[in-house]
Each structure stands twice: as structure tokens, then as C-alpha cells.
Amino acid sequence: MTDSLSLYSVKAVLILDNQGDRVYAKYYSAPHVPNLSLFPSVKQEKEFEKRLFKKIHKQESEILIFEDNIVLYKEYMDVVLCLIGPLEENEIILQQAFTAFKDSLDLILDSGIDKKNTQEHYDMVLLAIDETFDNGVILETDPASIASRVTTPPSSEQQMHLDLDKGLMSAWGFAKSKLQERLQQGI
């Protein structure tokens, strides 16, 4: 059995803008392996992101090996989604998790994946990341399941109850005012 067998298969999830600046970045390290952090400082993380962004623009594929990591990425209009895993990780598993994450964002962000929409719905994007990955462990690979956990369907029962109460109160107020008018006319 190898020492590298682990559930912790994701090192980082990045969302970069079209200049290579971070919109979102989350780096993971396995808690059972001390000092396995990808980078010890935020400055080094940002430098890595800039180098990665430059490399991504030179490539035509959506997967590459970069600085002893497997990087899966998808370029959109003005953002790039990236998933970074260890070199010894199975790229098919990473690809399936990354596809689930991308597709769940497509479902959640109705008007498409771009920087503006990502920032406007930042809370839902973060929830989608948290529902897909937990501290580097892939939790879910079904985009519909991820999206359903992030977006709760509106409860029509509560709305109907409010409308019913509002309608009854409106009818009561109307009847009360008409009764007052009739009583005043009779006097």
C-alpha cells in the first residue's frame, strides 16, 4: 500500500479574473500531514496564481501539469475556474469533481459564469464550493445535488398563507368601512 493514498485529493480551488487576480482562492492541506500546505503565505499564493494564469493562456487544453500539480481549468468570458490536485492523484476523479463544480455553477448562476455574476452571487458560489469539497476531500460529484443544496426552492405554502391572511384582512377592512358608511347614512 502506498503512503500517498488519501481522501484529500484537492489542493486548491481558484477563481481568477481575466487579469489573473483572485476572485476566490481556497487552499487545502490534509490535517494528518503536518506542514503540507501548498504555500506558507498569501503573497506566495498570489504569485503562484499569476504564474498559473500566464501558463493557462498559453495552453489550449483544460488540464495541465504545473509545478508538480495537476491543474484542471475552464476559461469563461472574464473568469477562470481552477482545481488543483496532487500529481499522483487520479485525474479522472479530479475531472469528475471539477465538472460537477462547473455544472453546478451553471445551474446556480442563471445568467452564466462571469466575474460580475460570480461576485453578485458570491454566497451561493462559496456554498457550491463547500458542498463539493470539504478541506480537500471530494464530497459530491452530482451537479444537480450540489445546486439543490445551495439554492432552496421557495416555499409556496408560506406565501399562500400570507396571501390568504392579507385577503381576509382586506375583506374585513372593506366590510368594516362599508358598515360604518351605512351606519353614518342612517343617522
C-alpha positions, 0 to 999 in steps of 0.5 A: 500500500502506498503512503500517498493514498488519501481522501484529500485529493484537492489542493486548491480551488481558484477563481481568477479574473481575466487579469489573473487576480483572485476572485476566490482562492481556497487552499487545502492541506490534509490535517494528518500531514503536518506542514503540507500546505501548498504555500506558507503565505498569501503573497506566495499564493498570489504569485503562484496564481499569476504564474498559473494564469500566464501558463493557462493562456498559453495552453489550449487544453483544460488540464495541465501539469504545473509545478508538480500539480495537476491543474484542471481549468475552464476559461469563461468570458472574464473568469477562470475556474481552477482545481488543483490536485496532487500529481499522483492523484487520479485525474479522472476523479479530479475531472469528475469533481471539477465538472460537477463544480462547473455544472453546478455553477451553471445551474446556480448562476442563471445568467452564466459564469462571469466575474460580475455574476460570480461576485453578485452571487458570491454566497451561493458560489462559496456554498457550491464550493463547500458542498463539493469539497470539504478541506480537500476531500471530494464530497459530491460529484452530482451537479444537480445535488450540489445546486439543490443544496445551495439554492432552496426552492421557495416555499409556496405554502408560506406565501399562500398563507400570507396571501390568504391572511392579507385577503381576509384582512382586506375583506374585513377592512372593506366590510368594516368601512362599508358598515360604518358608511351605512351606519353614518347614512342612517343617522 
